[in-house]
Amino acid sequence: MKDHPHIIIGGGIIGLSIGWQLLRAGRPVEIYEESAIPRSGAGWNAAGMLAPHAEAGYEEEALYNLCLQGLSAYPEFLSELREDVRENEVPALDRCGSMIVAVTADDSVILQRQFEFRKKLGQDGMELIRGAEAREREPLLSPKVKQALYLANDGQINNRKLISALHEAFLNRGGIIHEHQQVDRVVVRKGKAEGVEVSGVSRNASSITVAPGALAGKIKGIDPIGIRPVKGQVVTLKSEPSAELHHLIRSPRIYLAAKDDGRLLVGASAEEKGLDRRITAGPIMELLHYAWEVLPAVYELEITELQSGMRPASRDNCPIIGQADEEGLYYATGHYRNGILLAPLTAYALRDEILLGTKRADLQVFSPSRFSQEAHIIEEVV
Ligand SMILES: Cc1cc2nc3c(=O)[nH]c(=O)nc-3n(C[C@H](O)[C@H](O)[C@H](O)COP(=O)(O)OP(=O)(O)OC[C@H]3O[C@@H](n4cnc5c(N)ncnc54)[C@H](O)[C@@H]3O)c2cc1C
């Protein structure tokens, strides 16, 4: 078995990151991707926000702490990437900060609650500022902006450039990619994962990582672990000096992320519609309306792309990272809104678990076994 490669199911940002890190540590890796890299996964449609401070959700403290660690892992990850691809192919980490703005009286109440909650979390670099001060920092914001929560320590990255660089780095390190090859089944014998089945043909593996994003539930032979797709529609505008932004801007309804390649992303809907990827009028209309409410200059900008992507969400909306009950089988999915942010941390953690058997303490609560344990408890109660 030692001679067989480590097989990764899915060549999205998570699969590529893990594969590249395993290759750097000397383990042969093959990725099976049902579509074509780099555009195949949700990561291509993402906004590339690295924003644990703005994303922090009530009752999600463990996830918040993980996301902080995720952001901390970025500098090392990018510096390793510079060793494996040309310098100009590696995206910059932009420490731009986030601003959550209030336009209505209700928004101000929401902001006040978010401020109090973040204070309890002990967030650094946070200020609740008045509208006029928000406009000093971000001059093109609407005069309707009454208040803003400024979060200095968030950042962003050009996610498309990152995925392309990871793709290149994976190949440069000798990784093999099988494109347009869908894994139908994981073959498990006597409690050990031995390989995968692709169009009825078996491929042996020393071990396997399941990283198919929102499609994890479609793979046979393993626990479907309750992953569901949450659709996000995004409008891409062509940025112009009249609409220039220096921070990630959010309202309770939308976000605006200005990328370094001239795209201004307006996102995103969150729709529970299964695998329906269609672009639909309602969400696009709302995104544009609420973007205009915050940044009136949006009205004149050219629309260059409309896109939708599938966030992989687990039952508790937290990632699933680590070894499954079966020997040699690992999961890395369920990253939901934070897959770009958590890609470096996930890759380092799984690399160490696969090669050395070590598990990070802060990942215990995100292990796949939390769902099987839940199942055992339910069985006992019944
Ligand atoms: C609109 C939107 C905005 C977002 N914004 C952000 C953001 O700002 N910051 C952030 O951190 N995250 C963001 N996300 C979330 C992030 O994009 C995801 O969490 C991340 O892409 C998950 O990565 P993944 O590799 O697990 O899945 P994916 O990127 O979806 O990749 C999975 C890959 O597996 C392949 N695959 C599936 N099944 C099989 C199979 N059976 N055999 C072979 N291949 C298979 C797919 O074709 C795909 O290429 C956003 C997502 C969306 C949709």
The ligand as an ORCA input file, in Angstrom:
! r2SCAN-3c Opt
* xyz 0 1
  C     -20.462     33.319     -3.293
  C     -19.414     32.752     -2.363
  C     -18.570     33.619     -1.673
  C     -17.607     33.115     -0.798
  N     -16.753     33.977     -0.179
  C     -15.797     33.500      0.655
  C     -14.890     34.381      1.274
  O     -14.923     35.585      1.049
  N     -13.958     33.862      2.140
  C     -13.873     32.511      2.399
  O     -13.023     32.109      3.193
  N     -14.724     31.638      1.787
  C     -15.675     32.101      0.934
  N     -16.555     31.242      0.321
  C     -16.520     29.819      0.684
  C     -15.447     29.044     -0.080
  O     -15.514     29.347     -1.442
  C     -15.665     27.543      0.141
  O     -15.730     27.265      1.519
  C     -14.496     26.762     -0.479
  O     -14.456     26.987     -1.865
  C     -14.610     25.275     -0.196
  O     -13.525     24.675     -0.829
  P     -13.558     23.146     -1.255
  O     -12.278     22.844     -1.952
  O     -13.949     22.326     -0.067
  O     -14.793     23.040     -2.255
  P     -14.869     23.534     -3.738
  O     -14.120     24.804     -3.875
  O     -16.294     23.530     -4.143
  O     -14.097     22.398     -4.542
  C     -14.578     21.055     -4.550
  C     -14.102     20.394     -5.831
  O     -14.409     18.992     -5.792
  C     -14.871     18.579     -7.089
  N     -15.675     17.369     -6.894
  C     -16.869     17.249     -6.257
  N     -17.279     15.970     -6.233
  C     -16.322     15.242     -6.861
  C     -16.178     13.857     -7.159
  N     -17.091     12.949     -6.769
  N     -15.078     13.455     -7.847
  C     -14.141     14.357     -8.230
  N     -14.241     15.681     -7.992
  C     -15.307     16.129     -7.292
  C     -15.655     19.793     -7.574
  O     -15.787     19.790     -8.993
  C     -14.803     20.950     -7.062
  O     -13.806     21.322     -7.980
  C     -17.500     31.706     -0.591
  C     -18.311     30.845     -1.308
  C     -19.271     31.355     -2.190
  C     -20.118     30.412     -2.977
*
